[in-house]
Amino acid sequence: MEIINPEIQRYAEVHTSSESELLRQINRHTHANVLMPRMLSGHLQGRFLAMISQMLKPKKILEIGTYTGYSAICLSEGLSEQGYMITIDINEELEQIARKNFEDAGVTEKVRFYVGDAREIVPKLTDTFDLIFIDADKENYSIYFDLVFDKLNAGGVILADNVLWSGKVLQEKKDKDTRAIDAFNQKIMKDERVEKVLLPIRDGIFMIRKLSLQNF
């Protein structure tokens, strides 16, 4: 189920800043050679991620779900001069592709890539973050949110991808992943510690800003 009219999508992309030639190459290579290429952020969402990062100028970014590295490269565009990001993916088969893309993009010094289960890695991180992007297995979205919340600085932003799940969140009969996404959306809606906006960009992005302590 496409939730955005393809012609509207193309119109939006035409009127959005272009992706770099390297990002276009990563996009093409992923679609030609990697399973489930829809997992890649792509042009419109990639520019959105880059702009949010450029607006926040984060010192540290955390990403759960690296895939082939497209989104990490976009997010890294806004890092402060001494900033860096940590990205985590459980798929060992994509590690070499992602690392090559980071090298080609010249961001290897800014991107720290961990391969493994984020549920085990995140609790061991001592960093705190200004921007967090969650784009991994949907069943564990609520768990990831709970794991990262105390590591997000006040005023920091969490972006959660695929929260409309091809429109399946509207269906009465929901599969396991859809139920998990819907439960996550309900959880965020009720959380008074955050401001939130669910944006119908591509497959849905939840923008979640952590309030300062005096606000809750």
N, C-alpha and C positions, 0 to 999 in steps of 0.2 A: 504494500500500500504506500504510494507516494503521497506525502502530506503537503508537498509544495508543488504547484504546477511547474512542469519542466521548463516551460517558456518563461515563467516568472523567475525561476532559478537562473536561467541563462541571462535574462535581462539584469538581474541583480549582480551577476558576475561581471557583465560588461561594464557596469557602472561602479565597480569596486576596483581599488588599486590592484595592479597586476601582481601575480605571484612571480618570484624570480625564475630564471631559466632552470636553475638547479632544482627548485621545488617542482617545476613542471616535469623535469626528468624523473624525479622521485615518484611523482604521481603516475606517470606513464609506466615506469618500471614496476611499480607495485601492482597496477591493474593488469599488467601482462604476465607477471611471474609469481604473485603471492596470492594465497587463498584469502577469500573474503575481503577483497579490496575496498569494499564500502566502509571498512573500519578506518580507512585513511581520512583525515579531516578534509582535505581538498581546498580548493581556491578560496571560496567565500568564507568558510569557517576558519581556515588558516589565517586569513587577513583579520578576521574578528579577534582571534586569539592574540595575534601580534599587536593589534591596536590596544587591547586591554592591557597587555604587558607593557607596552610603551607608555600608556597613561599612568600605570601604577609605579613604573620604574622599580620593580622588586629587587631586593638584595638576594633573596633566595626563593626558588620555585620548586615545587614538588609535582611530579606527574606520575600517576598510576596508570600504566598502559602506554607503552612506547610504540608498539607496532613497528613500522619501518622508520620512525624518527621524524616524520613530517611535522607533526604538531610540536614536538620538542624544539625543532629548529625555529618554528614560528614564535613560540613563547620566548626563546632565548634572545630574540631581537630587542626586547625591552629591558633586559637585565641591566642593572646599574653597573658602573665600571668595574667594581670588584666583585660583582655578583656571580652566582652560579646556580645551576639547577640540578636536581636529582630526579632521574627518571627510572622507573621500575617496570620490568615486563617479565612474565613467567615463561614466555616462549623462547627457549634456547635456539630454536631453528632460525629465528629472525635476528639473532644477536649480530652476526657478521654484517648483514645488510644495514642494520641501524648504525653500527659503528662506522661503516664506510660512508654512509650518508653524513654522519656527524663530521667525519674527517673532510669530506668534500666541501661541507659548509663552513669549515674553519672554526667549529665550536667545540672541539674535543676538550679544550682547557676549561670550558664553561659548563660542560655537561658531564655529570657523573652518572654512569649507567650501571644499574644493578639488575642482574638476572636472577629471578627467584619469585617467591610468593610474597606479595606486598603485605599480607597479614602477618608475616614473620619479620619482614624487613623494617616496616614503618615503626613498630614499637622500639626498635633499637636505635633509631635516628635521634640524635641530640639536637638537631637543628630546629629552628622555628622559621616559618615561611610567611611570605606576603601574598603568594598566589599559589593555588593548588588546582590541578586539573585532574579530574577523575574520569577515565575513559577505559575501563577494563570490564571484567565479567560482571554482568548486571546483577546476578544473584547476590553479590557481596557489596553492593553500593552502600547500604546502610552501615555495614561493618567498616568499610573504608572511611565513611564520614565520621564515625565515632572514633576511629583510630587517629585521624588527622586533626580533629577539631581543636584539641588542646595544643597542637603544634602550629596552629594558625594564629598569627599576630592579630591583635584587635585592629579592626579596620581592613583586615586582609580579606581576600576573595577566594572562594571555591567556585570553580566552574565544573559542572557535572554534565557529561555528554549523553546523548541518546535517551533523554528523559521523556520523549514522546513515543519512542520505540515503534516507528513507522505507523503511528496512529493506533496501535494495538491497545494503548491504555484506555481507549474509549469502548473497547469491545466488552460485552458482558462476560463471555467465556474467555478467560485469560490463561495463557500457558505460564510455566514456572518463571521465566525471565520477565514476562510482562507483569506478573503479580509482584515480583521483587521491585521492579521499577515503580509501579504504582504505589507500593508501600513506602518506598523511599520518598516519592513526591509528597505523599501525605505526611510523612515524618517531618520533612523540611517545612511544609506549610504550617505545621503546628509549633515549630521550634521558635520560641520568643527570643532566643539569643542571637538571631540573625534577621537581616533584611533579605528579601528574596524576590527575584523576578524570573519567571519561566518564559524563556524566549523561543518562539517558533522558528529558530534558525536551523535549517537543514533538518536534522532529526530531533531537534529540541535541545536547548542548553539551559540548565538551571544556573543562574548567577546568584551566589549566596555570599553576603557580606557579614562578617562577624562584628557584632556591636561591642563597644567597650564595656567594661565591667559595670560602670555606673548606669548603664542602660538596662541591665537585667539583674 
